Amino acid sequence: MNLYSLDATPTVADEVSAVVDDAQVIAKTLPAKRLAEPARTLRGLWDQALDTTCAFVDRQPMQAVMIAAAASSVLTLFLTRGRPRRERVTGRSYDAY
């Protein structure tokens, strides 16, 4: 509501302020403990995956290198969307030359 206006309808700023106030109240009432257990579980899964990966690299180093090379090739293809280098750099296709 504008301070200099006689109109009692709330403005967008009033609505946003009310939403922010509600969010702050909700955030303060949520217990931080609810997030501790999932974070601990996720950390355990991460550690397990890291240990498994390190053990695989120790047992099969060449196969691990080949898997990493193949994965990076697929990731590069995905990120560049299969476009040739000239098209990625200049933004023009070969047909434009």
N, C-alpha and C positions, 0 to 999 in steps of 0.2 A: 504494500500500500504506500502510495506517495505521501510524504509528510505535508506537502503543500496542496494536496488535492482533497476535495470533499468526497470523492468516490471511495466507497468502502471495499471495492473488489480487490482481491490480492493481485499483485503483479507477479511476473515470472520470477523475479528475484526473491519475493516472499516465499513462493512455492519451493524454489531451489534451497533456500535457507532452511525451510521446514524439513525437506528431505535429508539434508546434511545433518541437521540436528537429530533426526530419527536414526540415521546411520551411526552417529557417534554413540547414541544411547545403546543401540544393539551391539556395537563393537565392545563397549565396556561391560556388557552383561554376558557376553560369550566367554566361557572359561578357556583359558589358554591350554588347559590340560587336555581338551578335546583334540588338539593338534599334536600333542606330544607323542601319543601312541602310534598314529599313522606315520609320523616322521621317523620314529624309531624303527618301524617295520620297513619303511622305504630304505633307510640307511642299511639295514641288515640285508635286504635284497641286493642293494648296490655292492656291498662288500662281498657277498656271495658270487655275484657276476664277475667282479674284478678278480677274485681268487680263481675262479674257473677259467677265465681268460688267460691269466698268467700261467696257470698250470698247463693249458693247451699250448701256449707259446713255448714253454720249456720243453714239452715233449715233442712237438712238431713245428720247429721254427720255419722251415721252408714252406710248409703248407699254410702257416699263419701269414707269411709274407704274401703268398699268392692270393689268399682270401682278402687281405687288406688291399692289394692292388686291384682286384676285381671290384671290391666294394667302392674304392675311390673312383674307378672308371664309371661305375653306374651312377654314383653321386654327381660326378662332373657332368655326365650326360643329362641327368635330371635337372641340374642347376642351369645348364646352358640351353636346355630344351632341344638339344640335338642340332642347333644351328652351327654352321661353319664359323671359324674364327673371324674371317673377314666380315661376315655379317654381324657378329657380336660387337666387333670393334667399331665399324663404320655405321652400322645400322642399315646398310643397303645390301640387297641380295646380289648374287652374281649376275642376274639378269639386268641389273641397272648399269653395268659397265659396258 
